[in-house]
Amino acid sequence: MKKIKFVERAVFQQFGPDHPDNPVFEAESEHTLRNDQADRWLKREKAVLVEDLGPDELETADAEQVAVIEQAIEVRDGAQFESLAAMLARSRNELNDAVNIGANLT
């Protein structure tokens, strides 16, 4: 991450020229951006480096939290699977009944 200060107004044409949702960076404003984003403005001399905050690495996740989330997903997925399996079994029985009724009519 890098903290940069814009030396002039800059518009990131993310959505094309003159689009109202394009991000605008006003002159003298400071922003903390990912390294690749900051380097874009530094390379174009639209901003100056205020502080290099190091790599863009994310903090590692808490192992206990990950385990809790994984278990919640397994429970949810298991319940959905059971519900789908029951629905499939009902549909199969209904189809078999319809086929048997049709066969008995001939």
Kinemage of the C-alpha trace (Angstrom):
@kinemage 1
@onewidth
@group {chain A} dominant
@subgroup {mainchain}
@vectorlist {calphas} color= white
{ca met a 1} P 0.000 0.000 0.000
{ca lys a 2} L 1.124 3.524 -0.689
{ca lys a 3} L -0.103 6.844 0.519
{ca ile a 4} L 0.046 9.408 -2.280
{ca lys a 5} L -0.810 13.073 -2.677
{ca phe a 6} L -2.270 14.291 -5.927
{ca val a 7} L -0.525 17.327 -7.376
{ca glu a 8} L -3.356 18.041 -9.792
{ca arg a 9} L -6.929 16.927 -10.293
{ca ala a 10} L -7.068 13.445 -11.797
{ca val a 11} L -9.962 11.364 -13.085
{ca phe a 12} L -9.723 7.590 -13.339
{ca gln a 13} L -11.815 6.819 -16.417
{ca gln a 14} L -13.017 3.511 -15.062
{ca phe a 15} L -16.360 3.761 -16.868
{ca gly a 16} L -15.208 5.698 -19.932
{ca pro a 17} L -14.717 9.395 -20.677
{ca asp a 18} L -16.970 11.873 -18.860
{ca his a 19} L -18.902 9.175 -16.979
{ca pro a 20} L -20.330 10.609 -13.725
{ca asp a 21} L -19.263 7.565 -11.668
{ca asn a 22} L -15.558 7.820 -12.543
{ca pro a 23} L -13.409 8.262 -9.419
{ca val a 24} L -12.060 11.825 -9.106
{ca phe a 25} L -8.972 12.737 -7.092
{ca glu a 26} L -8.712 16.431 -6.306
{ca ala a 27} L -5.391 18.296 -6.222
{ca glu a 28} L -3.719 18.219 -2.783
{ca ser a 29} L -5.871 15.277 -1.643
{ca glu a 30} L -4.145 12.270 -0.065
{ca his a 31} L -5.220 8.684 -0.630
{ca thr a 32} L -3.962 5.271 0.444
{ca leu a 33} L -4.089 2.934 -2.538
{ca arg a 34} L -2.854 -0.493 -3.550
{ca asn a 35} L 0.680 -0.356 -4.940
{ca asp a 36} L -0.414 -0.910 -8.552
{ca gln a 37} L -3.028 1.844 -8.305
{ca ala a 38} L -0.641 4.302 -6.665
{ca asp a 39} L 2.110 3.507 -9.173
{ca arg a 40} L -0.290 4.392 -12.000
{ca trp a 41} L -0.593 7.963 -10.723
{ca leu a 42} L 3.058 8.267 -9.722
{ca lys a 43} L 4.190 7.126 -13.169
{ca arg a 44} L 1.936 9.719 -14.816
{ca glu a 45} L 3.306 12.378 -12.444
{ca lys a 46} L -0.201 13.189 -11.248
{ca ala a 47} L 0.776 12.390 -7.644
{ca val a 48} L 3.753 12.214 -5.325
{ca leu a 49} L 4.580 9.529 -2.797
{ca val a 50} L 3.788 10.449 0.792
{ca glu a 51} L 4.553 7.093 2.400
{ca asp a 52} L 5.258 3.553 1.236
{ca leu a 53} L 3.280 1.310 3.572
{ca gly a 54} L 4.749 -1.922 2.248
{ca pro a 55} L 3.291 -4.811 0.276
{ca asp a 56} L -0.405 -5.190 -0.434
{ca glu a 57} L -0.622 -8.441 1.514
{ca leu a 58} L -3.774 -9.201 3.435
{ca glu a 59} L -3.599 -10.209 7.057
{ca thr a 60} L -4.004 -13.920 7.611
{ca ala a 61} L -7.370 -15.130 8.800
{ca asp a 62} L -7.921 -16.376 12.333
{ca ala a 63} L -7.854 -20.202 12.150
{ca glu a 64} L -10.646 -20.552 14.740
{ca gln a 65} L -12.890 -18.182 12.815
{ca val a 66} L -12.221 -20.067 9.595
{ca ala a 67} L -13.167 -23.361 11.275
{ca val a 68} L -16.439 -21.884 12.599
{ca ile a 69} L -17.331 -20.526 9.155
{ca glu a 70} L -16.454 -23.806 7.444
{ca gln a 71} L -18.676 -25.727 9.883
{ca ala a 72} L -21.574 -23.317 9.316
{ca ile a 73} L -21.224 -23.811 5.563
{ca glu a 74} L -21.156 -27.590 5.948
{ca val a 75} L -24.326 -27.528 8.071
{ca arg a 76} L -26.082 -25.236 5.596
{ca asp a 77} L -24.973 -27.288 2.591
{ca gly a 78} L -25.956 -30.527 4.354
{ca ala a 79} L -29.453 -29.202 5.052
{ca gln a 80} L -29.827 -28.058 1.446
{ca phe a 81} L -28.613 -31.439 0.187
{ca glu a 82} L -31.085 -33.300 2.388
{ca ser a 83} L -33.921 -31.067 1.210
{ca leu a 84} L -32.992 -31.597 -2.449
{ca ala a 85} L -32.631 -35.347 -1.944
{ca ala a 86} L -36.109 -35.536 -0.371
{ca met a 87} L -37.610 -33.494 -3.210
{ca leu a 88} L -35.908 -35.742 -5.772
{ca ala a 89} L -37.239 -38.867 -4.042
{ca arg a 90} L -40.805 -37.452 -4.022
{ca ser a 91} L -40.518 -36.530 -7.706
{ca arg a 92} L -39.181 -39.988 -8.570
{ca asn a 93} L -42.081 -41.645 -6.719
{ca glu a 94} L -44.620 -39.393 -8.446
{ca leu a 95} L -43.086 -40.166 -11.848
{ca asn a 96} L -43.062 -43.912 -11.118
{ca asp a 97} L -46.703 -43.731 -10.011
{ca ala a 98} L -47.663 -41.874 -13.194
{ca val a 99} L -45.812 -44.385 -15.362
{ca asn a 100} L -47.456 -47.332 -13.537
{ca ile a 101} L -50.924 -45.797 -13.882
{ca gly a 102} L -50.304 -45.232 -17.592
{ca ala a 103} L -49.079 -48.802 -18.034
{ca asn a 104} L -52.181 -50.179 -16.312
{ca leu a 105} L -54.491 -48.242 -18.637
{ca thr a 106} L -53.164 -49.973 -21.745
